[in-house]
Amino acid sequence: MVFRYNEASGVQSLDPAFSRNQASNWINAQLYSTLVRSDSSLVLHGDLAKDWAISDDGLQLQFSLRQDVRFHNDTCFAGGQGRAVTAYDVAFSLNRLMAPATGSSGAWVMAPVAQIQVLDVDSLILHLKRPDPTMMGRLSMPYCGILPKEAVDYYGLALSEHPVGSGPFYLKAWRRGDKMVLRRHAQYHEIDEQGHSLPYLESVAIRFIPDRQAAFLECVKGNLDFISGLDPSYKDQLLDADGQLQEQWSDRFTLRKAAFLNTEYLAINMDMLSPSYLGDQRLRQALNLSLDRHRMIRYLKNGLGQPGNKGFIPIGMPGHRTTAQSWSYDLDSAKVLLEAALGDRLDTLAPILLSTTASYRDLCEYVQSAWTQLGLTVKVEVLPSATFREAKAEGRLAMYRASWIADYADPQNYMMLFDSRQWGPKGPNAAHVNDPLLDTYLDQAAGMQGQERLAVFEAMDAQIQSQALIIPLIYDESLRLLDKSWIGLPPHPMNALDLRRVRQVSP
């Protein structure tokens, strides 16, 4: 059985230390095992870990490993035969992730860790600098994929094209920009409830068609089995105005929509502040109030998603402020704030440059139209995906469309984007927000548990909203279009891709 899907964004590296976007995450999740992983209910289960214990003071996480996990066969091993995964491999991989010499964009994941102590081949302890309730969730991220030292030594920089993991599939072939083939790992350790070995699939074929309309047509022709997400190029062909599957496709495809921990937003580079008037809080508030998010969702996404008007933490994530004051559409109030901020300077202002990729041109043009009604001049800059990612990471974009998909089920994952100590490109604060109060909130939450801790994050999100440090747009929903001959592909609140139980039910 060969399962086929498209990855429009392409993939630059299969090294887990550089698994920084969904395209890489989806593939690396098939290639590598992690200590733990989350299911569709965001409950953590052991992957490499058989069990674990957290010390009473929260400073030690002790893991006992399964003894039946093996790396893929590869030429980096003596005789080309994969060996058993040990605690030394876990320590090596996690130490490599946080080592400055690696230069990983995911080094922040290991920030709470002071030391990794290997007790024996099957057990280890992570010693934390201070208690951190997010650490277990962090360890489920693709950044924390476990690989052998032999592969790093053997392949060097070429490791990005020669992944060696212990996941359900291994890399069989990769023709950049065209196609990738993953094959079933015959010695994968998991079995299903009936004792059958996982995964069920023999192969996964991944196409790299950048044109999403072309990929949709390939799916219609039967050349792809699965499409994720809703693109402007085919949204009206797929969904009606109420967000339901068009009748012409109902016999061929299953449509699944589910809550998705993803916030679509516009980021403002607070270090650059170009044009300079973006430094005025009142103007940023006006930009928020001038956007009709309900209309945006209806016309641009065929009703898929919810208005992102109550802060950065999305619906479904603990800490989301359901009763918060919202950025409801109010053009009159927006104009009052704009006049207060700019006075009679409106005609002499430099334009706002809003950067995006081709997939989100329509969204940014919608924003452009709304802000033009305020009297502002807005230019939409469409960049190639790779160029956009690099410029964003390096802090060279004044304002840009972005999204943040939860890496783990904790509001801290969203709030760390505003940590002044984690500026990009090494940290997630790509917008270079620098507010001491926000740092204080993060430090306070680090020593708390339960509802008290959530209250701190809610207060932090309220501060972000009052200062209008970002412009949240949409709390997203995931959409998956699956050929009806396939089952076993569950939705996931973080849109993770789990192919272990995918199987074909008809030819």
Beta strands, then each sheet from edge to edge (+ up, - down):
strand 1: 2-6
strand 2: 36-38
strand 3: 44-46
strand 4: 49-54
strand 5: 60-65
strand 6: 113-120
strand 7: 123-128
strand 8: 169-175
strand 9: 179-184
strand 10: 203-207
strand 11: 226-228
strand 12: 253-268
strand 13: 306-307
strand 14: 352-356
strand 15: 378-382
strand 16: 399-405
strand 17: 470-483
strand 18: 486-487
strand 19: 503-504
sheet 1: 1+ 10+ 9- 8+
sheet 2: 2+ 3-
sheet 3: 4+ 5- 7+ 6-
sheet 4: 11+ 17- 12+ 16- 14- 15-
sheet 5: 11+ 17- 13+
sheet 6: 18+ 19-
end
